[in-house]
Amino acid sequence: MVVRRLLATLLNNAQLVERLSETRVIRRAAQITAYAIARLQLGGHDAAEKLRRSETMRQVRDGALRPGDLGELSRRASRLRDTFVREVKRGWTEKK
């Protein structure tokens, strides 16, 4: 509790925060954080694009899970599972 109050007091001191922001360590930490965020955003965009182009998503969009008779639903779910497993395996081998 005392540490929390002390930390809050220090962080509310604008002059101290300004001096700390000018230090090399804090600037480097900010650069690394910005780099990590940018890399994660690019990775997220790439993953979203792959998902958008995937065969599994096409099947879902085209109604692979639309209710119909039970046999047809079972066949569609089986085909969707097989496509998903195939794409996961393909993605796994591409990462190696």
Backbone hydrogen bonds in HBPLUS format (Angstrom, degrees):
<---DONOR---> <-ACCEPTOR-->    atom                        ^
c    i                          cat <-CA-CA->   ^        H-A-AA   ^      H-
h    n   atom  resd res      DA  || num        DHA   H-A  angle D-A-AA Bond
n    s   type  num  typ     dist DA aas  dist angle  dist       angle   num
A0005-ARG N   A0001-MET O   3.10 MM   4  6.33 159.6  2.14 146.3 151.2     1
A0006-LEU N   A0002-VAL O   2.90 MM   4  6.10 158.8  1.94 149.8 156.2     2
A0007-LEU N   A0003-VAL O   2.85 MM   4  6.00 162.4  1.88 151.0 155.9     3
A0008-ALA N   A0004-ARG O   2.92 MM   4  6.10 159.1  1.96 147.0 152.9     4
A0009-THR N   A0005-ARG O   2.97 MM   4  6.15 155.7  2.03 144.8 151.3     5
A0010-LEU N   A0006-LEU O   2.98 MM   4  6.26 158.8  2.02 149.3 154.9     6
A0011-LEU N   A0007-LEU O   2.91 MM   4  6.11 160.4  1.95 152.6 157.9     7
A0012-ASN N   A0008-ALA O   3.02 MM   4  6.12 134.5  2.24 140.8 151.7     8
A0013-ASN N   A0010-LEU O   3.18 MM   3  5.33 158.8  2.23 104.1 110.4     9
A0017-VAL N   A0013-ASN O   3.04 MM   4  6.33 164.5  2.07 158.0 162.7    10
A0018-GLU N   A0014-ALA O   2.93 MM   4  6.06 156.0  1.98 145.3 151.9    11
A0019-ARG N   A0015-GLN O   3.03 MM   4  6.30 159.2  2.08 146.2 151.4    12
A0020-LEU N   A0016-LEU O   2.88 MM   4  6.12 161.9  1.91 153.1 158.5    13
A0021-SER N   A0017-VAL O   2.93 MM   4  6.08 152.7  2.00 146.5 153.7    14
A0022-GLU N   A0019-ARG O   3.19 MM   3  5.32 142.4  2.34  99.5 110.1    15
A0023-THR N   A0020-LEU O   3.06 MM   3  5.35 161.9  2.09 110.0 115.8    16
A0027-ARG N   A0023-THR O   3.10 MM   4  6.29 163.3  2.13 151.5 156.7    17
A0028-ARG N   A0024-ARG O   2.90 MM   4  6.04 159.6  1.95 148.3 154.0    18
A0029-ALA N   A0025-VAL O   2.91 MM   4  6.13 157.1  1.97 147.7 154.5    19
A0030-ALA N   A0026-ILE O   2.95 MM   4  6.18 152.9  2.02 146.5 153.5    20
A0031-GLN N   A0027-ARG O   2.95 MM   4  6.26 150.6  2.04 145.6 153.8    21
A0032-ILE N   A0028-ARG O   2.92 MM   4  6.19 163.4  1.95 154.4 158.1    22
A0033-THR N   A0029-ALA O   2.96 MM   4  6.12 156.8  2.02 144.6 151.3    23
A0034-ALA N   A0030-ALA O   2.92 MM   4  6.10 162.0  1.96 148.2 152.9    24
A0035-TYR N   A0031-GLN O   2.90 MM   4  6.10 157.3  1.95 149.2 155.8    25
A0036-ALA N   A0032-ILE O   2.91 MM   4  6.13 161.4  1.94 149.1 153.9    26
A0037-ILE N   A0033-THR O   2.96 MM   4  6.18 161.7  1.99 152.3 157.1    27
A0038-ALA N   A0034-ALA O   2.98 MM   4  6.16 160.6  2.02 147.0 152.4    28
A0039-ARG N   A0035-TYR O   2.92 MM   4  6.17 161.5  1.95 153.1 158.1    29
A0040-LEU N   A0036-ALA O   2.96 MM   4  6.13 160.4  2.00 149.7 155.0    30
A0041-GLN N   A0037-ILE O   2.95 MM   4  6.14 153.2  2.02 147.8 155.1    31
A0042-LEU N   A0038-ALA O   3.02 MM   4  6.28 161.1  2.05 150.1 154.6    32
A0043-GLY N   A0039-ARG O   2.91 MM   4  6.13 160.5  1.95 148.4 154.3    33
A0044-GLY N   A0040-LEU O   2.85 MM   4  6.01 151.1  1.94 143.4 151.4    34
A0045-HIS N   A0041-GLN O   2.92 MM   4  6.19 154.4  1.98 149.0 155.6    35
A0046-ASP N   A0042-LEU O   2.94 MM   4  6.20 159.8  1.98 151.0 156.5    36
A0047-ALA N   A0043-GLY O   2.90 MM   4  6.09 159.5  1.94 147.1 152.9    37
A0048-ALA N   A0044-GLY O   2.91 MM   4  6.07 156.2  1.97 145.1 151.8    38
A0049-GLU N   A0045-HIS O   2.96 MM   4  6.15 154.8  2.03 146.2 153.0    39
A0050-LYS N   A0046-ASP O   2.94 MM   4  6.21 159.9  1.98 150.9 156.2    40
A0051-LEU N   A0047-ALA O   2.92 MM   4  6.11 156.6  1.98 146.6 153.3    41
A0052-ARG N   A0048-ALA O   2.87 MM   4  6.07 153.4  1.94 144.6 152.1    42
A0053-ARG N   A0049-GLU O   3.03 MM   4  6.29 147.5  2.14 145.0 153.1    43
A0054-SER N   A0050-LYS O   3.02 MM   4  5.98 113.2  2.48 137.1 153.2    44
A0054-SER N   A0051-LEU O   3.21 MM   3  5.06 151.6  2.29  97.4 106.0    45
A0058-ARG N   A0054-SER O   3.19 MM   4  6.49 151.8  2.28 141.2 149.3    46
A0059-GLN N   A0055-GLU O   3.00 MM   4  6.27 156.2  2.06 148.9 154.4    47
A0060-VAL N   A0056-THR O   3.01 MM   4  6.34 154.2  2.07 148.5 155.9    48
A0061-ARG N   A0057-MET O   2.82 MM   4  6.02 166.1  1.84 152.6 156.4    49
A0062-ASP N   A0058-ARG O   2.86 MM   4  6.00 152.2  1.93 146.9 154.8    50
A0064-ALA N   A0059-GLN O   2.84 MM   5  5.30 147.8  1.95 153.7 155.8    51
A0063-GLY N   A0060-VAL O   3.16 MM   3  5.34 160.5  2.20 106.3 111.1    52
A0066-ARG N   A0063-GLY O   3.08 MM   3  4.91 168.1  2.10 107.4 108.5    53
A0073-LEU N   A0069-ASP O   3.00 MM   4  6.23 159.9  2.05 155.6 162.0    54
A0074-SER N   A0070-LEU O   2.96 MM   4  6.12 153.0  2.04 144.2 151.3    55
A0075-ARG N   A0071-GLY O   3.00 MM   4  6.29 157.2  2.05 147.3 153.0    56
A0076-ARG N   A0072-GLU O   2.94 MM   4  6.16 161.8  1.98 151.2 156.2    57
A0077-ALA N   A0073-LEU O   2.92 MM   4  6.06 159.6  1.96 147.4 153.2    58
A0078-SER N   A0074-SER O   2.95 MM   4  6.08 153.9  2.02 144.5 151.8    59
A0079-ARG N   A0075-ARG O   2.92 MM   4  6.14 158.6  1.96 148.0 153.7    60
A0080-LEU N   A0076-ARG O   2.85 MM   4  6.04 156.2  1.91 148.0 154.9    61
A0081-ARG N   A0077-ALA O   2.91 MM   4  6.10 157.1  1.96 145.6 151.5    62
A0082-ASP N   A0078-SER O   2.94 MM   4  6.19 161.8  1.97 149.2 154.1    63
A0083-THR N   A0079-ARG O   2.95 MM   4  6.13 159.4  1.99 148.2 153.7    64
A0084-PHE N   A0080-LEU O   2.92 MM   4  6.10 159.8  1.96 148.1 154.0    65
A0085-VAL N   A0081-ARG O   2.91 MM   4  6.14 165.0  1.93 155.1 158.6    66
A0086-ARG N   A0082-ASP O   2.96 MM   4  6.11 158.5  2.01 146.4 152.6    67
A0087-GLU N   A0083-THR O   2.94 MM   4  6.19 156.4  2.00 149.9 155.9    68
A0088-VAL N   A0084-PHE O   2.93 MM   4  6.18 153.6  2.00 150.2 157.8    69
A0089-LYS N   A0085-VAL O   2.98 MM   4  6.18 163.0  2.01 150.1 154.5    70
A0090-ARG N   A0086-ARG O   2.96 MM   4  6.17 156.3  2.01 144.6 151.5    71
A0091-GLY N   A0087-GLU O   2.88 MM   4  6.04 162.0  1.91 146.6 151.5    72
A0092-TRP N   A0088-VAL O   2.86 MM   4  6.04 150.9  1.94 147.3 155.8    73
A0093-THR N   A0089-LYS O   3.01 MM   4  6.27 157.9  2.06 149.7 154.3    74
A0094-GLU N   A0090-ARG O   2.99 MM   4  6.23 147.3  2.10 145.0 154.6    75
A0095-LYS N   A0091-GLY O   3.12 MM   4  6.30 141.8  2.28 141.6 150.3    76
